[in-house]
């Protein structure tokens, strides 16, 4: 639990956005968002700590916590993105 708290604190200290991120997924009451591959400069939206979190996979700690408490399992696909059709083509 301590690593999650430290990562959340680092994110809050280095960026304006929230420490936790929820992406829109295909399903009920969702609307499509602009996909990363459609942005002219996706790196402009990535903070230095965000880049580190992605490269080190520390952004996956919340999913690991969900597995440990039984809300998720290791097996199975991730929920579909709202723009998944665009990514396949």
C-alpha positions in Angstrom: 0.0 0.0 0.0 2.9 2.4 0.7 4.2 2.4 -2.9 0.7 3.4 -4.1 0.6 6.3 -1.6 4.1 7.4 -2.6 3.3 7.3 -6.3 0.0 9.2 -5.8 1.9 11.9 -3.8 4.6 12.2 -6.5 1.9 12.7 -9.1 0.1 15.4 -7.1 3.3 17.2 -6.4 4.4 17.3 -10.0 1.1 17.9 -11.9 -2.2 19.7 -11.8 -4.3 16.6 -12.6 -5.7 13.9 -10.3 -3.5 11.2 -8.8 -5.9 8.5 -10.0 -7.0 8.2 -13.6 -10.2 6.5 -15.0 -10.4 6.0 -18.7 -13.6 5.9 -20.7 -14.4 2.4 -21.8 -16.9 1.0 -24.2 -20.2 0.3 -22.4 -23.1 2.1 -20.8 -23.0 5.9 -20.2 -19.6 6.5 -21.9 -18.7 8.8 -24.7 -15.7 8.5 -27.0 -12.6 10.5 -26.1 -9.8 11.5 -28.4 -7.4 8.6 -28.8 -3.7 9.2 -28.1 -2.7 8.2 -31.6 -5.0 11.1 -33.0 -3.2 13.8 -31.0 -0.7 15.9 -32.8 1.7 15.9 -29.9 0.7 13.2 -27.3 3.9 13.9 -25.2 2.7 17.4 -24.5 0.0 15.8 -22.2 2.5 13.6 -20.4 4.1 14.9 -17.2 7.7 13.9 -16.3 6.4 11.7 -13.4 3.8 10.2 -15.8 6.5 9.2 -18.3 8.4 7.6 -15.4 5.3 5.8 -14.1 4.6 4.3 -17.6 8.2 3.2 -18.3 8.5 1.6 -14.8 4.9 0.2 -14.9 4.2 1.8 -11.5 1.0 3.0 -13.0 -0.2 -0.6 -12.8 -0.1 -0.7 -8.9 -3.8 0.1 -8.6 -4.6 -3.0 -10.8 -2.3 -5.1 -8.7 -4.1 -3.9 -5.5 -7.4 -4.8 -7.1 -6.1 -8.3 -7.8 -4.8 -8.7 -4.3 -8.2 -7.7 -2.7 -10.1 -9.9 -5.2 -11.8 -7.3 -7.4 -9.9 -8.4 -10.5 -8.0 -11.5 -11.7 -4.7 -12.0 -13.5 -6.5 -13.8 -16.3 -8.8 -12.0 -18.8 -8.7 -9.1 -21.2 -8.7 -5.5 -20.3 -12.0 -3.6 -20.9 -12.3 -2.4 -24.4 -11.4 1.2 -25.2 -14.0 3.5 -26.6 -11.9 3.9 -29.8 -10.8 0.3 -30.1 -12.4 0.0 -33.5 -10.1 2.8 -34.7 -7.1 1.1 -33.3 -7.8 -2.2 -35.1 -8.1 -0.6 -38.5 
